[in-house]
Amino acid sequence: MKRRNKNRIVAGLIATTLAMSLGAIQSPAFAATDLLGELAALNPGVSTNELQSAVRIEAEKTGQSEMEVMAVALQEARVSAAAASGNAVRSSGGNTTVILGDGAFPGDVFISPASTLFIEHGHTGIYYTTKMIVEAPGPDKVSRSMYTATFSVGVGTVKQYVNVSYADGDKAGTHAYVNLRNKPYNNNFAMNKNITASSMNCSQLVWAAYMYTLNVDLDSNGGLGVYPYDIKNSPRTVTYQTL
């Protein structure tokens, strides 16, 4: 996606969320607290203090106001939760999980319906080989590799290839296996686009594997954070199987 298109998306996110949030709230201090509280609720496990610090750093880096940064991050979190909710597993007594199984190529990705502390954002991982994936499984766990023959995912999971060469996909998968395992979990999806971070969440790990090795950005909307369904909706990913 060209940078000017990303800038239009970000500008639209700012305008939409500020209009929604500030139009109904008169006090700027209260508005900021309200935005930060909802953002924390949509990123379970992250404290408002941690988010405030991340917002301040992002504002200093981009030259935007802290309110603008919060507005963009919150709107993106809302969109992600809505997209994930639309793909959530709905069961009437049947199985809600299936075995992931093999991928077609190293560097393929999967996106699965999943929730963290009742907030649905989905889950994703990258294939190191066709029979092994690398993932960041969740809070209080470290990123790891898992064999696909015993790895359970939600019904509705998609497998995707990334529109790169076989060799480049292999590079991304290998980078994830060699460099991105055994990292503590990062609860902050809202501002997680750091390719060399000491902690990683699931979509950050997949995104970082491609950004670090190939400078391929799998974030479909160019926001401050990358969520699992941002990767699913990327123009660089193509679904070849739905479980």
Phi, psi and omega in degrees: 000132181292150185299323181295329176291320176298320180296323177295320179298313180298316179299320178295320178298317178300309183298315183297310185287321177297319178297318181292318189272318186274338179295331183258357184235123186277320185277121178301321180296316179293322179298316179298316179298320181294315179298315182294321179296317179291322179297320177295321179296328180273356175233069186302138181102347178257130178282159177296327178295318178296318179293320179300319178296317179294321178298316181298317179296317180295320179296318179294324182288322187261343184083003175278163173285160178297325178297319179295318178298314179297320181297315179297312182297320181292315180298320179294320178296321178297314181297318179298313181297323179292318179296317180292321179298324179292340179253006183295151181288126176248115185246142173243036179113349179273182179291142177248359178231154177220166175280134183298308179079181188292153170266174178276322184216153168301141182092352173297162179232161171230151174230124186239142170301133181192159178227155174238115182050046175075002174260122184272120170229352182088179180218149180215160177201173184236142178281122172281311167236180179292346183244006181215137178243161172242134183212160168253103194287335179150182183306141177068015177232157179259157178296150192204170171254148181217144174284137185289338184290343181235010186264120182268141177223168180285149172300134185102358176300141175247145170255138183225146167260155177262137187285070175224175179289163177304315182297321180289321175298320177297322177298315180295315179296320179293320178300317179299316182292317186281322191245343188248006173275163175064028176259138175301160184279137176259113182285344186271100174277336189296326180220070189246012188273074178229114188282344182240026183295153178283343175230153186218141165257179194298311183286329175299318181297313181295314179300315183295323180301319180278323179292318184293315187274326190233355187057036176259119183266112180268006178279112189290334184249000175066023181282191182286333179238162174240124181251162182307317183282347167296320179291316179302323185268007180294143175291350179268351181250143182229124180285130177239352177204139173239128184268000000 
